[in-house]
Structures are given as C-alpha cells and as structure tokens.
Amino acid sequence: MTCVRAAILALMASGLSAVSAQPRPLAVDPTIGHWETIQDAGETIVIADARKWKTEPAAAPFPLALIRDVNDFRSGVLAVKFKLIGGESDQIAGLAFGITPQSDYYYARYNTKDGNVALWRFEGRERRRLVDGSEHLQLPLNSWQDLRVEVRGVKVIASVAGKLRIEHTLPAPVSGRVGFYTKRDSVTAFKAFSVE
C-alpha cells in the first residue's frame, strides 16, 4: 500500500489546486488497476478494464483513477456519465472524493447486483457501507447513465439516472482529490466529467 500512498502524494503535489466549474478536458492519473483513455467522436472516454488487471481479489485494492487538476475538492457538485460494460459478479461505477494521501476516501456508487446507489468509506484498506439506497432500478448495460455527487459541508447527496437518490451526513467535512472508482472484476467507462 506504500506505493499507492506515494503515488497519491505525488499526484496531489502536482497540477492545479483550484476547483473550477463545468466540463473540462478529461484527464486522469490511473492510480490502481488498468485504465485506458480513448477518443470517440471528439469525447474523451476513460475505461477501467479488469480483464487486463489480474490480482488476487482478497488482497488487491479497488481500481481508482484520480482526476487531474482537482487537488482539493471540499464542496460542490461532481458529475459524470458512466457506462456499465461487463463484470464477472456485477457491474459498478463510482465517484470517489476526499481522497487523502493515506489512500482513504468516500465513494458513491451504483452496481447491478443491488441495483441502487450507496455511499461507502474506504479507510485503512477496509470498506464500510455508510448508507444504502432504498430505491432499486436495474440499469441496462452498454448505455450511458448519470452519476452526481453533491457535497455541502458534511452533507452528501448522491443520485444515479435522476431516479435513485441517497443523503448522508459525514462526521466531518472532506478535503482531497476526486476520481473514478470501480470494482476488481468490472469493465466500466466514464465520460463528460464536471465539477462545480
């Protein structure tokens, strides 16, 4: 885990610290897992492909790619379009925020196994579910969907496809990097990321 922390520290030290509004050229720093960036019809698409990342699931951390130029997100709205493509057990897409140099962070995610949006905490190599959405909807594979996370002080609101929604109060305000999160066996695409 030391190399992951070192990579996050180096990435946090580089780039811009200011958070600007609305769409920007999408550029990521792959931190964990196999990530590809492609151009399609003038759009930048970032793909996490677990088929190219072979590790022992019990010991490996979860795939994470940090968004460049967003080094200190504390409050605002994160939004991205995601496409669930494949996965052995389920398909998952998430937005991570409050990523610290110690590799701790929160993430809001949708997955096909539960068919809902949930908020999790990743801390000290352990995952803990904070809140699970009560609404369920099976989103189709290979179609673009919206994921939105709003952070205002200690309040977090996450929504998927404009239909699934959760709210949660954190123990303290967040600060840190933001990024894309997925699971060890998922193939997920992301595009049209914005922060305001």
Secondary structure, DSSP 4 states (H G I P E B T S, - for coil): -HHHHHHHHHHHHSS------S-----EEEEES-EEEEEETTEEEEEEEGGG----TTTPPPPEEEETT---B-SEEEEEEEEEEEESS--EEEEEEEE-TTS-EEEEEEETTTTEEEEEEEETTEEEEEEE-S----PPTTSEEEEEEEEETTEEEEEETTTEEEEEE-SS---BEEEEE--TTEEEEEEEEEE-
